[in-house]
Structure formats: structure tokens, C-alpha cells
């Protein structure tokens, strides 16, 4: 692969509301130190170190997070951290990313990865090996997505149905995609697992600029027209002003709906590395070793007859529990969350309730 012609685009605009009260409108999930001593966005960038040159790593985020991310990621050129003035889902984000890649690469053959900012991957070497293999398949005009072999009938992820394995000289197995499936209910998830040819959709993609540009031209012409406009604006250092004017006019649409469901040349690379999508507080169970009572602790805790809890506190603050089980307890300077572990997905409901109270905006 040609390192100088390979790019990584990290989508980092989400709020991560399920990690309230640590995540806030001004401090989303990707800016939290949920696992380890650095933020999720820093971990994502660090993992790419041996594959993608720093000048080829591009971050698309929300306008209000740009300054913080530039401070955290001084190793990246400032112009590579780009803020969307409003959220318009993933298809406009991909069109914007493609424009910047074309401007920097100055050729249509550049290969670009699209990566989320909130995954936890410890085996970076294996991840980079799969990504290298993906570049060769993408150079042949394919859209490549990385599929994770499911370990349980999870309803938290979308799925990809795989067809026959594709002949390849690489270590990574590749399969023809038979289509993306939305997050299933329990019964359907069990059917997917039993079928044996479904993989979790990791949200990691790889394609050449030429491939994604043609896909927009054929299937989403309203966004195809923005690519050249954004490219020229980036080259003339006018991107922020052009985005402020043009981005709010774009329709909200996902890249899955705009493009992925309409193209044929989609290939699934099998994920051979550890992978976890940190979607809610319960995901900490997969990343932090529990104590003798199966409590996952980040902070200082003393428990009496307390088991299977997830407890997160600030430094210097002691959390003591007595006779409690299967709870999530998260303490911050100005707010505390207590809920049953199996109600973690309802934290968004709590945020909506907080939003409805006029004098509670400071807690969001």
C-alpha cells in the first residue's frame, strides 16, 4: 500500500448521551477518558500511527468541539480537524470527508478509511494488518466494510449478511456482502447467530475516492455536487465559511441509506482483532477487570454486600454502597446517576426529562 495516498477520516461529532452525567453537550463521549488515561479520540488517532501519516488523518466533528480537539491532538494539522456547523447525519459527513481527501491527495486513487471515534481496540497491530489488506481490495473498486464475528445474539448492533468467501492472497478473509440488516430484536438476533453467516457492522469502511465519488454521482447527486464545492473551499482556506452557508441546506441522510443499500460491490473483511463499541455504561464490563464482588470500579469505592455494580466517581470522592446489586452509579461534580444496569439505554429518557425543565440546562 502507498502510505502517502492512504487517509483516515474519523467521525467524531456524536454526543454520547448514554454516558451522562460525564458526557455533556460541551464534553461528548469521544472527549472522555472512559477507558485508560487518555480520551477515546486520542486512542483512535494513536492506533493509526504505523499506517496513516499524521497529515492524512482527518477528523470531522461538531463546531463546538473543534477547539478542544485541536488542543488534544496537536500532532495533527489544525486544518485536518473540521467542524460541522449542524448535524446532518453520516452521508453529508462522508461527502465532506471525500472533498478534503481529494484536496489533500490531488488524485482520484487515494484510499480512505471511515472510522468511528468511540471504539476500544487493544490489538492495534492486528487491526492495522486488516486495514492494510482492505486497502488492496478497495483499490479494485470495492467498498470494504469490516464485519465483527458475533459472540452473542446482540440487539445493540446492526448486522451484515455474508455470502461466499472471495479469493484473496491476504491473511484477512473477505466475503461478498448480501446486505446490511438493522438492529434486530432478540428473536432475529438469535437467528442471525445460528445462521453463522452474519457479522456485526462495526461502522468501519474503506474505499477509494474514485469509488465513493462515483457512488455519490450515481445514487445521491444532491451531495455529489457539494464535493467539488467543499474541495475548492478547503484548498482556498474558506471551508468554515462555506460550510456555515451550505451545510444547513443539506438534507439529513445516512450513508447507509444514501449509498450502501444501492451499490453492489460491497465486500466484508472479517475482523480478527478485539473490538468493542462503547455504547453505554454497561460496556465498561468488557474493558475493566471487576473486583471480587464483580463490581466494575473507576474511582474510590467501599462496598458492603454489593455485587455486579458499575461505579464511576471523581478522584478524591469516596462512593460507599451497602446491599445494592446490578446498579450503575456515576458521580460527577454537579450530578449523580443511579439506575439499574439493565436500564442503561433509558438514560436518553432522563436527558429528555432534564431538557424539559427550564432551570436544568446547566446539567446537560
Secondary structure as UniProt FT lines:
FT   HELIX           3..5
FT   STRAND          6..12
FT   HELIX           17..19
FT   TURN            20..22
FT   TURN            25..26
FT   HELIX           29..31
FT   HELIX           40..47
FT   TURN            48..51
FT   HELIX           54..56
FT   STRAND          57..62
FT   HELIX           63..65
FT   HELIX           66..72
FT   TURN            73..75
FT   HELIX           78..80
FT   STRAND          81..84
FT   HELIX           89..105
FT   TURN            108..109
FT   STRAND          111..116
FT   STRAND          119..120
FT   HELIX           124..138
FT   TURN            139..141
FT   STRAND          143..149
FT   STRAND          159..166
FT   STRAND          174..181
FT   HELIX           186..195
FT   STRAND          198..208
FT   HELIX           209..219
FT   HELIX           221..235
FT   TURN            236..237
FT   HELIX           239..246
FT   HELIX           247..249
FT   HELIX           255..258
FT   HELIX           260..262
FT   STRAND          266..270
FT   STRAND          276..277
FT   HELIX           281..286
FT   TURN            292..293
FT   STRAND          296..298
FT   STRAND          300..304
FT   STRAND          310..312
FT   TURN            315..316
FT   STRAND          318..322
FT   STRAND          327..331
FT   STRAND          336..340
FT   HELIX           341..346
FT   HELIX           347..355
FT   HELIX           358..363
//
